[in-house]
Amino acid sequence: MAIPVELSCVLCGRRFDPCEPVLTCPDCGLDGTLDVTYDYESAAKILNRASLANCKRRDLWRYIAVLPVSGEESIPDLAVGWTPLYRSKGLAEKWGVGEVYIKDDGRNPTGSLKDRASAVGVSKALEAGRKVVSCASTGNAASSLAGFAAVAGLKSVIFVPEEAPHAKVAQLLVYGAEVVLVRGGYEKAFDLATQAIDAWGWYNRNCAINPYLVEGKKTCAMEIAEQLEWDIPDVVFVAVGDGCIISGLYKGFLDLLRLGITDRVPRIIGVQAEGAAPICKAFRKGSGKVEFAPAQTVADSISVGSPRNWAKALRAARESFGEMITVTDDEILSAIPELARSTGVFGEPAGVTGFAGFRKMAEQGLIGKNERVVLIVTGNGLKDIEGAKRSVGAPVVVNADLDELRKVLGDGLGI
Ligand SMILES: *Cc1c(COP(=O)(O)O)cnc(C)c1O
C-alpha cells in the first residue's frame, strides 16, 4: 500500500502534497498534469522480484506497493490486469524482427485497457467517501468506469460523443450509468463533463486530469516486464489518443527501474491515426507544445483532437528514445484481420493501431532484425463491430441446398 509522497507538475515541476485537493497544476492549468511519486526505497522492500514470484494475486493489485490506494478494502471485486502476453513466431518471421509479443488488454472485464485506470479511480473514490463518479470518454473509459462503479455501488454519470459505437453505449446502459450523449464530438463531451463535475462536485475520472489513473495504466508495463521474466523488450508499440496509456507505460517501466527490479526502459512508439495526430505533429517538430485541431478517424477511441495528457505523452516518447508515427485509416482497418488471423486476437480499430504502426516501421526497416517487440492491443474487437466489418468481405448467403452451396463455394475448400 503506497501513499504517494508527492505530486509534481509535468510542465513547471511545482510540487504538491497528495493531501492537497489539486488535480492539475494551478499555474499551468489543464496542461499541467501531475506526476505521482512514492518512497521507492521503502516500496522496494515489499515489492521486488522475490515477493512477486510468491505473489498469489493474478491481477494488477500485485503491484499495490506502488499504487496510490491506502489498502485492499476499497478494491472493487472485478479482476483486472494480468492479461495474456502471446508470442507470435508468425508475425516475427513475416515482418523480419527477432520476437513479437501481443499484450491482449482487450481481455479486461469491460474489454479495454481503461479498466486498469477505472479500478484505481473507483478505489480512490471509495476511499474518499464519494458517491458519484463521472468522466467524459470516447467510449471505453466510460464503459469501464460504469462497470467498476456498478461493482462498487457508486453512481456513474458518463459523457460520450453522440457518435460513440453502439456496443460501448449499450455497455454503459447495461451497467446502469446515467448516460449523456453529447453532440459535437469528444472535445465537446469533455468540456461539458468538466463543467458538470465542477458544478455537482462528482469524483473526476478523466484520465489526464486525475493523476492517479495513469498509475493504474502503468501496471500494463509492469506485467509485460514480469511476463518476459524481467528481460525488458527493445520496443513497445501503442495507440495514442489523449496520451494517458503511453504515459502510463513509460511510468510503469520507469517505476520498475526506480525500484531496482529492472535495468532499462524500452523505446516506446506512440501510434496515432493520420486524421487525429496532434501529439505526433508536435513530436516531429520538436515542439514543446501541442496544437489542438479537429479529429477524424475510423478508430473512435483515439479520435482525439485536443489531447489532455500531451505533455506526459511527448515526454514518454522522447525520454524513452521512442517515436511518434501515424497510420492511415486503411492501414488500421487492414490490421484488424491480419492480427486476428495470425494470432487469434481480435482488436477494435484503436486496439490494433499499435500493430499497424509496427508493420509500417518494420516495412521501412526501422526495427532491428534481432529486436524484441511488444504490441499492445488496447481494446476488444467486439466493441466496434461496424469498424470490424469494414475491414473484411461479406459472408455468402444460400438456401439450405447442397448443390447451391457447391456452386457458391467452388472447389477451393476441397481436401
Ligand atoms: C483510450 C484508448 C486508446 C488511447 O489511449 P489514450 O490514453 O487516450 O492515449 C487506445 N486504444 C483504446 C482501445 C482505447 O480505449
The ligand as an SDF file (V2000), in Angstrom:
LIG
                    3D

 15 15  0  0  0  0  0  0  0  0999 V2000
   -8.3750    5.1070  -24.7950 C   0  0  0  0  0  0  0  0  0  0  0  0
   -7.8600    4.1590  -25.8050 C   0  0  0  0  0  0  0  0  0  0  0  0
   -6.6710    4.3740  -26.5040 C   0  0  0  0  0  0  0  0  0  0  0  0
   -5.8350    5.6050  -26.3460 C   0  0  0  0  0  0  0  0  0  0  0  0
   -5.4380    5.8720  -25.0410 O   0  0  0  0  0  0  0  0  0  0  0  0
   -5.0740    7.3680  -24.6030 P   0  0  0  0  0  0  0  0  0  0  0  0
   -4.7450    7.2430  -23.1990 O   0  0  0  0  0  0  0  0  0  0  0  0
   -6.3060    8.1790  -24.8700 O   0  0  0  0  0  0  0  0  0  0  0  0
   -3.9380    7.7970  -25.4630 O   0  0  0  0  0  0  0  0  0  0  0  0
   -6.2590    3.4170  -27.4100 C   0  0  0  0  0  0  0  0  0  0  0  0
   -6.9920    2.3150  -27.6360 N   0  0  0  0  0  0  0  0  0  0  0  0
   -8.1400    2.0630  -26.9780 C   0  0  0  0  0  0  0  0  0  0  0  0
   -8.8940    0.8310  -27.2920 C   0  0  0  0  0  0  0  0  0  0  0  0
   -8.6180    2.9780  -26.0450 C   0  0  0  0  0  0  0  0  0  0  0  0
   -9.7790    2.7330  -25.4310 O   0  0  0  0  0  0  0  0  0  0  0  0
  1  2  1  0
  2  3  1  0
  2 14  2  0
  3  4  1  0
  3 10  2  0
  4  5  1  0
  5  6  1  0
  6  7  2  0
  6  8  1  0
  6  9  1  0
 10 11  1  0
 11 12  2  0
 12 13  1  0
 12 14  1  0
 14 15  1  0
M  END
$$$$
